[in-house]
């Protein structure tokens, strides 16, 4: 897949990717579009997807059902084009998602501490995706940082932005700090064997 190809050309390749995401992962992004833009803009996105041969009716998506990860990626790339959004906008959308996530609300009772949440994170990942692997690689309370590794998730660079935004919000939920940051320190699209995210706080 050439990353600079027009959307219609990469659609087929994206849809052939094995792996699924919960419907909620798609719907939380739609909630963000409604929040930031409005209902008309949701329809604009649906029209764009239909025009490109990948129609998705967001009203028919069930939060707990599984849907092809290619749908989610293609939807994200389309909304970048429709709204002329940057990677920063996508990051903010992903950071917003846990705020309105049914799964997050359901699992929040298990977030008893930052360290416990860190250790339990692979189980949480499996609630969202039926493929790839999240590894809680290193946690250092004294130095105030944690490192996550995501394996077998080489789909499209835009998903690195999505994962970073989502991870940051989850960290913001469990850390007792107003200053939390995240940085992708390894990337499969830059030759690494996995994606790695460093979260630090003050």
SULBELBEL-V693299 format. One record per residue. N is the residue number from 1. RES is the residue in three letters. PHI is phi in degrees with one decimal (* if undefined). Layout:
N:RES:PHI
N:RES:PHI
This chain:
1:UNK:*
2:UNK:-85.8
3:UNK:-71.9
4:UNK:-100.8
5:UNK:-69.8
6:UNK:-59.2
7:UNK:-54.9
8:UNK:-61.8
9:UNK:-74.9
10:UNK:-92.3
11:UNK:-56.8
12:UNK:-60.2
13:UNK:-67.4
14:UNK:-63.2
15:UNK:-71.3
16:UNK:-88.7
17:UNK:-67.5
18:UNK:-81.6
19:UNK:128.5
20:UNK:-132.1
21:UNK:-124.8
22:UNK:-62.6
23:UNK:-56.7
24:UNK:-60.0
25:UNK:-62.5
26:UNK:-83.5
27:UNK:-67.4
28:UNK:-65.5
29:UNK:-68.4
30:UNK:-66.0
31:UNK:-62.0
32:UNK:-66.6
33:UNK:-62.6
34:UNK:-61.0
35:UNK:-66.2
36:UNK:-88.6
37:UNK:-114.6
38:UNK:137.8
39:UNK:-65.8
40:UNK:-60.5
41:UNK:-71.2
42:UNK:-63.5
43:UNK:-65.3
44:UNK:-59.7
45:UNK:-66.0
46:UNK:-60.0
47:UNK:-64.2
48:UNK:-66.6
49:UNK:-62.8
50:UNK:-64.9
51:UNK:-59.4
52:UNK:-89.6
53:UNK:84.7
54:UNK:-130.4
55:UNK:-65.6
56:UNK:-134.8
57:UNK:-96.0
58:UNK:-63.5
59:UNK:-68.9
60:UNK:-95.7
61:UNK:-82.2
62:UNK:-95.9
63:UNK:-54.5
64:UNK:-98.1
65:UNK:-81.4
66:UNK:-93.6
67:UNK:-135.1
68:UNK:-56.0
69:UNK:-59.8
70:UNK:-59.0
71:UNK:-59.2
72:UNK:-64.0
73:UNK:-64.4
74:UNK:-63.9
75:UNK:-58.5
76:UNK:-66.0
77:UNK:-66.1
78:UNK:-66.1
79:UNK:-69.0
80:UNK:-61.8
81:UNK:-74.6
82:UNK:-62.3
83:UNK:-104.0
84:UNK:56.8
85:UNK:-84.6
86:UNK:-94.4
87:UNK:-62.2
88:UNK:-63.0
89:UNK:-64.9
90:UNK:-66.0
91:UNK:-59.6
92:UNK:-66.8
93:UNK:-64.0
94:UNK:-67.2
95:UNK:-68.6
96:UNK:-76.0
97:UNK:-52.1
98:UNK:-60.8
99:UNK:-64.3
100:UNK:-116.0
101:UNK:-84.8
102:UNK:-63.7
103:UNK:-63.2
104:UNK:-63.8
105:UNK:-61.3
106:UNK:-69.3
107:UNK:-94.3
108:UNK:-57.8
109:UNK:-64.9
110:UNK:-90.6
111:UNK:-83.8
112:UNK:-75.6
113:UNK:-155.8
114:UNK:-63.3
115:UNK:-67.2
116:UNK:-64.1
117:UNK:-62.4
118:UNK:-59.1
119:UNK:-67.5
120:UNK:-86.0
121:UNK:-57.0
122:UNK:-60.1
123:UNK:-66.4
124:UNK:-65.8
125:UNK:-56.3
126:UNK:-67.9
127:UNK:-74.3
128:UNK:-103.9
129:UNK:-130.6
130:UNK:-102.5
131:UNK:-152.0
132:UNK:65.5
133:UNK:-145.2
134:UNK:-105.1
135:UNK:-113.2
136:UNK:-76.7
137:UNK:-79.3
138:UNK:-153.0
139:UNK:-131.3
140:UNK:-133.7
141:UNK:-66.3
142:UNK:-64.8
143:UNK:-85.3
144:UNK:59.3
145:UNK:-153.9
146:UNK:-140.6
147:UNK:-127.9
148:UNK:-112.6
149:UNK:-122.7
150:UNK:-111.5
151:UNK:-113.1
152:UNK:60.6
153:UNK:-127.2
154:UNK:-84.2
155:UNK:-116.9
156:UNK:-165.6
157:UNK:-55.2
158:UNK:-62.1
159:UNK:-72.2
160:UNK:-65.2
161:UNK:-66.9
162:UNK:-62.0
163:UNK:-62.3
164:UNK:-61.9
165:UNK:-62.5
166:UNK:-67.9
167:UNK:-60.1
168:UNK:-60.7
169:UNK:-63.4
170:UNK:-63.2
171:UNK:-65.6
172:UNK:-63.4
173:UNK:-68.2
174:UNK:-102.7
175:UNK:-89.8
176:UNK:-88.7
177:UNK:-153.0
178:UNK:-89.3
179:UNK:-119.1
180:UNK:-126.7
181:UNK:-128.5
182:UNK:-140.6
183:UNK:-145.4
184:UNK:-81.8
185:UNK:-97.4
186:UNK:-141.6
187:UNK:-143.4
188:UNK:-65.4
189:UNK:-83.7
190:UNK:-121.3
191:UNK:95.9
192:UNK:-78.4
193:UNK:-83.5
194:UNK:-156.0
195:UNK:-93.2
196:UNK:-130.1
197:UNK:-125.3
198:UNK:-102.0
199:UNK:-110.8
200:UNK:-131.1
201:UNK:-148.2
202:UNK:-112.9
